Amino acid sequence: MYQYINNDRNPTKQTVLAIAAAMDMNLEDTRRLLKSAGYVLSKSVPSDAVILWLLSGNESNQSTIPLLFQINEILYALDMPLLMTREKNERHVRLDKSQN
C-alpha cells in the first residue's frame, strides 16, 4: 500500500476491490472507494458480477469466512483471476505450456 501513496501510483481495480473486501466494506462504501480511484463495478464484467452478488448480500452475511476469501473462492471455481494473488495467472501459464 505504501508504494501507491509514496509514488503517486494508481492501484489496479483488483487491488481496490481486495482492499474493500479485506475491510469488509458494504456495497455503497466499495462503490465510493472504487469511484475515488477512477473505477466502477459493472454487471457486464463477470468478475464484477460475482463481487456485486456477494456485496449485495453482505449486509446479512453471517459467515465467519472473510469476504475476500469468499470472493476468491467463487472466482477460483469460475476460473477467473483472483483478487490480490498471482496464483490464478500462474496456473493459466502452466496449463498453456502443458498443452503444447
N, CA, C and O atoms as a GROMACS GRO file, in nm:
protein
  400
    1MET      N    1   0.082  -0.119   0.000
    1MET     CA    2   0.000   0.000   0.000
    1MET      C    3   0.086   0.125   0.000
    1MET      O    4   0.051   0.226  -0.062
    2TYR      N    5   0.198   0.119   0.069
    2TYR     CA    6   0.287   0.235   0.077
    2TYR      C    7   0.333   0.278  -0.062
    2TYR      O    8   0.349   0.398  -0.087
    3GLN      N    9   0.355   0.183  -0.151
    3GLN     CA   10   0.403   0.216  -0.285
    3GLN      C   11   0.305   0.305  -0.360
    3GLN      O   12   0.346   0.386  -0.442
    4TYR      N   13   0.176   0.291  -0.334
    4TYR     CA   14   0.077   0.374  -0.401
    4TYR      C   15   0.075   0.515  -0.344
    4TYR      O   16   0.058   0.612  -0.418
    5ILE      N   17   0.094   0.527  -0.215
    5ILE     CA   18   0.092   0.657  -0.150
    5ILE      C   19   0.221   0.733  -0.182
    5ILE      O   20   0.216   0.851  -0.216
    6ASN      N   21   0.333   0.668  -0.171
    6ASN     CA   22   0.463   0.732  -0.186
    6ASN      C   23   0.495   0.771  -0.330
    6ASN      O   24   0.555   0.876  -0.353
    7ASN      N   25   0.456   0.690  -0.427
    7ASN     CA   26   0.496   0.712  -0.566
    7ASN      C   27   0.385   0.766  -0.655
    7ASN      O   28   0.400   0.766  -0.777
    8ASP      N   29   0.277   0.811  -0.598
    8ASP     CA   30   0.163   0.858  -0.677
    8ASP      C   31   0.121   0.754  -0.782
    8ASP      O   32   0.080   0.790  -0.892
    9ARG      N   33   0.132   0.631  -0.746
    9ARG     CA   34   0.096   0.521  -0.835
    9ARG      C   35  -0.050   0.484  -0.812
    9ARG      O   36  -0.094   0.474  -0.698
   10ASN      N   37  -0.123   0.463  -0.920
   10ASN     CA   38  -0.263   0.428  -0.908
   10ASN      C   39  -0.279   0.278  -0.890
   10ASN      O   40  -0.220   0.200  -0.965
   11PRO      N   41  -0.358   0.237  -0.792
   11PRO     CA   42  -0.381   0.093  -0.774
   11PRO      C   43  -0.471   0.039  -0.884
   11PRO      O   44  -0.550   0.113  -0.943
   12THR      N   45  -0.459  -0.090  -0.912
   12THR     CA   46  -0.549  -0.153  -1.008
   12THR      C   47  -0.688  -0.167  -0.946
   12THR      O   48  -0.705  -0.154  -0.825
   13LYS      N   49  -0.784  -0.193  -1.031
   13LYS     CA   50  -0.920  -0.215  -0.983
   13LYS      C   51  -0.924  -0.334  -0.888
   13LYS      O   52  -0.992  -0.330  -0.785
   14GLN      N   53  -0.850  -0.441  -0.922
   14GLN     CA   54  -0.847  -0.560  -0.837
   14GLN      C   55  -0.787  -0.528  -0.699
   14GLN      O   56  -0.831  -0.582  -0.598
   15THR      N   57  -0.687  -0.440  -0.696
   15THR     CA   58  -0.627  -0.402  -0.568
   15THR      C   59  -0.728  -0.326  -0.483
   15THR      O   60  -0.742  -0.352  -0.363
   16VAL      N   61  -0.799  -0.232  -0.544
   16VAL     CA   62  -0.900  -0.155  -0.471
   16VAL      C   63  -1.010  -0.248  -0.420
   16VAL      O   64  -1.055  -0.234  -0.306
   17LEU      N   65  -1.054  -0.341  -0.504
   17LEU     CA   66  -1.157  -0.436  -0.461
   17LEU      C   67  -1.108  -0.525  -0.347
   17LEU      O   68  -1.183  -0.554  -0.254
   18ALA      N   69  -0.983  -0.567  -0.354
   18ALA     CA   70  -0.928  -0.650  -0.247
   18ALA      C   71  -0.921  -0.573  -0.116
   18ALA      O   72  -0.949  -0.629  -0.009
   19ILE      N   73  -0.885  -0.447  -0.123
   19ILE     CA   74  -0.880  -0.363  -0.002
   19ILE      C   75  -1.020  -0.350   0.057
   19ILE      O   76  -1.039  -0.364   0.178
   20ALA      N   77  -1.118  -0.322  -0.029
   20ALA     CA   78  -1.256  -0.308   0.017
   20ALA      C   79  -1.306  -0.437   0.081
   20ALA      O   80  -1.371  -0.434   0.185
   21ALA      N   81  -1.275  -0.550   0.018
   21ALA     CA   82  -1.319  -0.680   0.072
   21ALA      C   83  -1.248  -0.711   0.203
   21ALA      O   84  -1.310  -0.761   0.297
   22ALA      N   85  -1.118  -0.681   0.210
   22ALA     CA   86  -1.043  -0.707   0.333
   22ALA      C   87  -1.094  -0.621   0.448
   22ALA      O   88  -1.088  -0.662   0.564
   23MET      N   89  -1.144  -0.503   0.414
   23MET     CA   90  -1.200  -0.414   0.517
   23MET      C   91  -1.348  -0.444   0.542
   23MET      O   92  -1.412  -0.376   0.622
   24ASP      N   93  -1.401  -0.546   0.473
   24ASP     CA   94  -1.541  -0.587   0.488
   24ASP      C   95  -1.638  -0.472   0.461
   24ASP      O   96  -1.737  -0.455   0.531
   25MET      N   97  -1.606  -0.393   0.357
   25MET     CA   98  -1.691  -0.279   0.320
   25MET      C   99  -1.821  -0.328   0.258
   25MET      O  100  -1.825  -0.432   0.193
   26ASN      N  101  -1.926  -0.251   0.278
   26ASN     CA  102  -2.053  -0.282   0.213
   26ASN      C  103  -2.049  -0.231   0.069
   26ASN      O  104  -1.950  -0.172   0.026
   27LEU      N  105  -2.155  -0.255  -0.005
   27LEU     CA  106  -2.159  -0.221  -0.147
   27LEU      C  107  -2.143  -0.071  -0.170
   27LEU      O  108  -2.068  -0.030  -0.258
   28GLU      N  109  -2.212   0.009  -0.093
   28GLU     CA  110  -2.206   0.155  -0.110
   28GLU      C  111  -2.064   0.207  -0.086
   28GLU      O  112  -2.013   0.286  -0.165
   29ASP      N  113  -2.000   0.162   0.022
   29ASP     CA  114  -1.864   0.207   0.052
   29ASP      C  115  -1.764   0.156  -0.053
   29ASP      O  116  -1.669   0.227  -0.088
   30THR      N  117  -1.785   0.035  -0.102
   30THR     CA  118  -1.698  -0.020  -0.206
   30THR      C  119  -1.709   0.063  -0.333
   30THR      O  120  -1.608   0.095  -0.396
   31ARG      N  121  -1.831   0.097  -0.370
   31ARG     CA  122  -1.850   0.181  -0.489
   31ARG      C  123  -1.785   0.317  -0.472
   31ARG      O  124  -1.725   0.370  -0.565
   32ARG      N  125  -1.796   0.373  -0.354
   32ARG     CA  126  -1.735   0.504  -0.326
   32ARG      C  127  -1.583   0.495  -0.337
   32ARG      O  128  -1.519   0.582  -0.395
   33LEU      N  129  -1.524   0.389  -0.280
   33LEU     CA  130  -1.380   0.371  -0.287
   33LEU      C  131  -1.334   0.352  -0.432
   33LEU      O  132  -1.235   0.411  -0.475
   34LEU      N  133  -1.406   0.269  -0.507
   34LEU     CA  134  -1.373   0.248  -0.648
   34LEU      C  135  -1.381   0.378  -0.727
   34LEU      O  136  -1.294   0.408  -0.809
   35LYS      N  137  -1.485   0.455  -0.703
   35LYS     CA  138  -1.503   0.582  -0.774
   35LYS      C  139  -1.387   0.677  -0.745
   35LYS      O  140  -1.340   0.746  -0.835
   36SER      N  141  -1.341   0.680  -0.621
   36SER     CA  142  -1.229   0.769  -0.587
   36SER      C  143  -1.100   0.729  -0.658
   36SER      O  144  -1.010   0.811  -0.675
   37ALA      N  145  -1.092   0.602  -0.699
   37ALA     CA  146  -0.974   0.553  -0.772
   37ALA      C  147  -0.999   0.553  -0.923
   37ALA      O  148  -0.910   0.517  -1.000
   38GLY      N  149  -1.119   0.594  -0.965
   38GLY     CA  150  -1.150   0.602  -1.108
   38GLY      C  151  -1.209   0.477  -1.168
   38GLY      O  152  -1.201   0.456  -1.289
   39TYR      N  153  -1.269   0.392  -1.086
   39TYR     CA  154  -1.326   0.265  -1.133
   39TYR      C  155  -1.473   0.255  -1.094
   39TYR      O  156  -1.520   0.327  -1.007
   40VAL      N  157  -1.543   0.164  -1.160
   40VAL     CA  158  -1.682   0.131  -1.125
   40VAL      C  159  -1.701  -0.020  -1.134
   40VAL      O  160  -1.622  -0.090  -1.198
   41LEU      N  161  -1.804  -0.069  -1.068
   41LEU     CA  162  -1.843  -0.209  -1.082
   41LEU      C  163  -1.946  -0.218  -1.194
   41LEU      O  164  -2.036  -0.134  -1.203
   42SER      N  165  -1.934  -0.319  -1.278
   42SER     CA  166  -2.025  -0.337  -1.390
   42SER      C  167  -2.081  -0.479  -1.391
   42SER      O  168  -2.007  -0.576  -1.378
   43LYS      N  169  -2.211  -0.489  -1.406
   43LYS     CA  170  -2.275  -0.621  -1.412
   43LYS      C  171  -2.231  -0.699  -1.536
   43LYS      O  172  -2.241  -0.822  -1.539
   44SER      N  173  -2.182  -0.628  -1.638
   44SER     CA  174  -2.143  -0.694  -1.763
   44SER      C  175  -2.003  -0.756  -1.757
   44SER      O  176  -1.964  -0.830  -1.847
   45VAL      N  177  -1.928  -0.725  -1.651
   45VAL     CA  178  -1.796  -0.785  -1.632
   45VAL      C  179  -1.814  -0.903  -1.536
   45VAL      O  180  -1.856  -0.882  -1.422
   46PRO      N  181  -1.784  -1.025  -1.580
   46PRO     CA  182  -1.814  -1.143  -1.497
   46PRO      C  183  -1.757  -1.137  -1.354
   46PRO      O  184  -1.828  -1.170  -1.259
   47SER      N  185  -1.633  -1.096  -1.338
   47SER     CA  186  -1.577  -1.090  -1.202
   47SER      C  187  -1.646  -0.982  -1.119
   47SER      O  188  -1.665  -1.000  -0.998
   48ASP      N  189  -1.684  -0.871  -1.182
   48ASP     CA  190  -1.759  -0.767  -1.112
   48ASP      C  191  -1.896  -0.819  -1.069
   48ASP      O  192  -1.943  -0.788  -0.960
   49ALA      N  193  -1.959  -0.898  -1.155
   49ALA     CA  194  -2.090  -0.954  -1.122
   49ALA      C  195  -2.083  -1.042  -0.998
   49ALA      O  196  -2.173  -1.040  -0.915
   50VAL      N  197  -1.976  -1.120  -0.987
   50VAL     CA  198  -1.956  -1.204  -0.868
   50VAL      C  199  -1.945  -1.116  -0.744
   50VAL      O  200  -2.008  -1.143  -0.642
   51ILE      N  201  -1.866  -1.012  -0.754
   51ILE     CA  202  -1.844  -0.922  -0.640
   51ILE      C  203  -1.973  -0.849  -0.604
   51ILE      O  204  -2.006  -0.836  -0.487
   52LEU      N  205  -2.045  -0.800  -0.705
   52LEU     CA  206  -2.173  -0.733  -0.680
   52LEU      C  207  -2.270  -0.828  -0.610
   52LEU      O  208  -2.341  -0.788  -0.517
   53TRP      N  209  -2.274  -0.952  -0.655
   53TRP     CA  210  -2.365  -1.050  -0.596
   53TRP      C  211  -2.331  -1.073  -0.448
   53TRP      O  212  -2.420  -1.074  -0.363
   54LEU      N  213  -2.204  -1.090  -0.419
   54LEU     CA  214  -2.164  -1.112  -0.279
   54LEU      C  215  -2.184  -0.988  -0.194
   54LEU      O  216  -2.232  -0.998  -0.080
   55LEU      N  217  -2.149  -0.871  -0.246
   55LEU     CA  218  -2.163  -0.748  -0.168
   55LEU      C  219  -2.309  -0.711  -0.145
   55LEU      O  220  -2.343  -0.655  -0.041
   56SER      N  221  -2.395  -0.742  -0.240
   56SER     CA  222  -2.536  -0.708  -0.222
   56SER      C  223  -2.598  -0.790  -0.110
   56SER      O  224  -2.697  -0.748  -0.050
   57GLY      N  225  -2.542  -0.906  -0.081
   57GLY     CA  226  -2.591  -0.989   0.028
   57GLY      C  227  -2.506  -0.980   0.152
   57GLY      O  228  -2.531  -1.049   0.250
   58ASN      N  229  -2.403  -0.893   0.150
   58ASN     CA  230  -2.308  -0.885   0.260
   58ASN      C  231  -2.368  -0.828   0.388
   58ASN      O  232  -2.320  -0.857   0.497
   59GLU      N  233  -2.474  -0.749   0.375
   59GLU     CA  234  -2.537  -0.690   0.493
   59GLU      C  235  -2.589  -0.799   0.587
   59GLU      O  236  -2.584  -0.785   0.709
   60SER      N  237  -2.640  -0.906   0.528
   60SER     CA  238  -2.697  -1.014   0.610
   60SER      C  239  -2.604  -1.134   0.619
   60SER      O  240  -2.642  -1.238   0.672
   61ASN      N  241  -2.483  -1.120   0.567
   61ASN     CA  242  -2.388  -1.231   0.566
   61ASN      C  243  -2.336  -1.256   0.707
   61ASN      O  244  -2.269  -1.171   0.766
   62GLN      N  245  -2.366  -1.372   0.760
   62GLN     CA  246  -2.323  -1.407   0.895
   62GLN      C  247  -2.204  -1.503   0.893
   62GLN      O  248  -2.166  -1.558   0.996
   63SER      N  249  -2.145  -1.521   0.776
   63SER     CA  250  -2.034  -1.614   0.761
   63SER      C  251  -1.912  -1.567   0.839
   63SER      O  252  -1.886  -1.447   0.849
   64THR      N  253  -1.839  -1.662   0.894
   64THR     CA  254  -1.715  -1.628   0.963
   64THR      C  255  -1.597  -1.626   0.866
   64THR      O  256  -1.485  -1.591   0.904
   65ILE      N  257  -1.622  -1.663   0.741
   65ILE     CA  258  -1.517  -1.660   0.639
   65ILE      C  259  -1.503  -1.516   0.590
   65ILE      O  260  -1.602  -1.454   0.551
   66PRO      N  261  -1.381  -1.461   0.590
   66PRO     CA  262  -1.362  -1.324   0.543
   66PRO      C  263  -1.412  -1.306   0.399
   66PRO      O  264  -1.401  -1.397   0.317
   67LEU      N  265  -1.466  -1.189   0.371
   67LEU     CA  266  -1.525  -1.160   0.241
   67LEU      C  267  -1.426  -1.181   0.127
   67LEU      O  268  -1.463  -1.233   0.022
   68LEU      N  269  -1.301  -1.141   0.145
   68LEU     CA  270  -1.201  -1.159   0.040
   68LEU      C  271  -1.185  -1.306   0.004
   68LEU      O  272  -1.172  -1.340  -0.113
   69PHE      N  273  -1.187  -1.393   0.104
   69PHE     CA  274  -1.177  -1.537   0.078
   69PHE      C  275  -1.301  -1.590   0.007
   69PHE      O  276  -1.291  -1.674  -0.082
   70GLN      N  277  -1.418  -1.539   0.046
   70GLN     CA  278  -1.542  -1.580  -0.021
   70GLN      C  279  -1.539  -1.542  -0.169
   70GLN      O  280  -1.575  -1.622  -0.256
   71ILE      N  281  -1.496  -1.419  -0.196
   71ILE     CA  282  -1.487  -1.372  -0.335
   71ILE      C  283  -1.390  -1.458  -0.413
   71ILE      O  284  -1.422  -1.506  -0.522
   72ASN      N  285  -1.271  -1.479  -0.358
   72ASN     CA  286  -1.170  -1.557  -0.428
   72ASN      C  287  -1.212  -1.702  -0.448
   72ASN      O  288  -1.177  -1.763  -0.550
   73GLU      N  289  -1.284  -1.757  -0.354
   73GLU     CA  290  -1.331  -1.895  -0.368
   73GLU      C  291  -1.424  -1.909  -0.489
   73GLU      O  292  -1.413  -2.005  -0.566
   74ILE      N  293  -1.514  -1.813  -0.505
   74ILE     CA  294  -1.606  -1.818  -0.619
   74ILE      C  295  -1.532  -1.788  -0.749
   74ILE      O  296  -1.555  -1.856  -0.849
   75LEU      N  297  -1.444  -1.688  -0.748
   75LEU     CA  298  -1.367  -1.657  -0.868
   75LEU      C  299  -1.283  -1.777  -0.911
   75LEU      O  300  -1.273  -1.807  -1.030
   76TYR      N  301  -1.225  -1.847  -0.815
   76TYR     CA  302  -1.144  -1.965  -0.846
   76TYR      C  303  -1.230  -2.075  -0.909
   76TYR      O  304  -1.190  -2.138  -1.007
   77ALA      N  305  -1.348  -2.097  -0.851
   77ALA     CA  306  -1.438  -2.200  -0.904
   77ALA      C  307  -1.482  -2.168  -1.047
   77ALA      O  308  -1.509  -2.259  -1.126
   78LEU      N  309  -1.490  -2.039  -1.079
   78LEU     CA  310  -1.530  -1.996  -1.213
   78LEU      C  311  -1.411  -1.976  -1.305
   78LEU      O  312  -1.426  -1.929  -1.418
   79ASP      N  313  -1.292  -2.011  -1.257
   79ASP     CA  314  -1.168  -1.999  -1.334
   79ASP      C  315  -1.140  -1.856  -1.379
   79ASP      O  316  -1.103  -1.831  -1.493
   80MET      N  317  -1.159  -1.762  -1.285
   80MET     CA  318  -1.133  -1.621  -1.310
   80MET      C  319  -1.014  -1.577  -1.225
   80MET      O  320  -0.982  -1.642  -1.126
   81PRO      N  321  -0.948  -1.469  -1.263
   81PRO     CA  322  -0.836  -1.419  -1.183
   81PRO      C  323  -0.880  -1.383  -1.041
   81PRO      O  324  -0.987  -1.324  -1.022
   82LEU      N  325  -0.799  -1.420  -0.944
   82LEU     CA  326  -0.830  -1.393  -0.804
   82LEU      C  327  -0.785  -1.253  -0.766
   82LEU      O  328  -0.699  -1.194  -0.832
   83LEU      N  329  -0.844  -1.201  -0.659
   83LEU     CA  330  -0.803  -1.071  -0.608
   83LEU      C  331  -0.677  -1.087  -0.524
   83LEU      O  332  -0.670  -1.175  -0.438
   84MET      N  333  -0.580  -1.004  -0.548
   84MET     CA  334  -0.456  -0.994  -0.469
   84MET      C  335  -0.376  -1.124  -0.463
   84MET      O  336  -0.319  -1.156  -0.360
   85THR      N  337  -0.371  -1.195  -0.572
   85THR     CA  338  -0.287  -1.314  -0.578
   85THR      C  339  -0.249  -1.338  -0.723
   85THR      O  340  -0.322  -1.300  -0.815
   86ARG      N  341  -0.136  -1.400  -0.742
   86ARG     CA  342  -0.092  -1.432  -0.878
   86ARG      C  343  -0.115  -1.579  -0.909
   86ARG      O  344  -0.083  -1.624  -1.019
   87GLU      N  345  -0.170  -1.653  -0.815
   87GLU     CA  346  -0.189  -1.797  -0.831
   87GLU      C  347  -0.268  -1.831  -0.957
   87GLU      O  348  -0.227  -1.918  -1.034
   88LYS      N  349  -0.379  -1.765  -0.979
   88LYS     CA  350  -0.464  -1.797  -1.093
   88LYS      C  351  -0.392  -1.768  -1.224
   88LYS      O  352  -0.398  -1.848  -1.317
   89ASN      N  353  -0.322  -1.655  -1.233
   89ASN     CA  354  -0.249  -1.621  -1.354
   89ASN      C  355  -0.137  -1.720  -1.380
   89ASN      O  356  -0.117  -1.761  -1.495
   90GLU      N  357  -0.064  -1.761  -1.277
   90GLU     CA  358   0.043  -1.858  -1.292
   90GLU      C  359  -0.014  -1.993  -1.334
   90GLU      O  360   0.048  -2.066  -1.412
   91ARG      N  361  -0.130  -2.027  -1.284
   91ARG     CA  362  -0.195  -2.153  -1.320
   91ARG      C  363  -0.226  -2.155  -1.470
   91ARG      O  364  -0.206  -2.257  -1.537
   92HIS      N  365  -0.274  -2.043  -1.522
   92HIS     CA  366  -0.304  -2.035  -1.665
   92HIS      C  367  -0.178  -2.054  -1.748
   92HIS      O  368  -0.181  -2.121  -1.850
   93VAL      N  369  -0.070  -1.995  -1.705
   93VAL     CA  370   0.057  -2.009  -1.777
   93VAL      C  371   0.101  -2.154  -1.778
   93VAL      O  372   0.141  -2.206  -1.882
   94ARG      N  373   0.094  -2.220  -1.663
   94ARG     CA  374   0.134  -2.361  -1.654
   94ARG      C  375   0.046  -2.449  -1.743
   94ARG      O  376   0.095  -2.539  -1.811
   95LEU      N  377  -0.084  -2.422  -1.743
   95LEU     CA  378  -0.175  -2.502  -1.826
   95LEU      C  379  -0.146  -2.480  -1.974
   95LEU      O  380  -0.147  -2.576  -2.052
   96ASP      N  381  -0.120  -2.356  -2.014
   96ASP     CA  382  -0.090  -2.327  -2.154
   96ASP      C  383   0.037  -2.398  -2.198
   96ASP      O  384   0.041  -2.452  -2.309
   97LYS      N  385   0.138  -2.400  -2.115
   97LYS     CA  386   0.265  -2.464  -2.150
   97LYS      C  387   0.250  -2.615  -2.160
   97LYS      O  388   0.314  -2.679  -2.244
   98SER      N  389   0.166  -2.672  -2.077
   98SER     CA  390   0.150  -2.818  -2.078
   98SER      C  391   0.066  -2.866  -2.197
   98SER      O  392   0.071  -2.984  -2.232
   99GLN      N  393  -0.008  -2.777  -2.258
   99GLN     CA  394  -0.092  -2.815  -2.372
   99GLN      C  395  -0.015  -2.816  -2.503
   99GLN      O  396  -0.065  -2.868  -2.602
  100ASN      N  397   0.105  -2.761  -2.506
  100ASN     CA  398   0.185  -2.757  -2.630
  100ASN      C  399   0.253  -2.887  -2.657
  100ASN      O  400   0.324  -2.900  -2.757
   0.00000   0.00000   0.00000
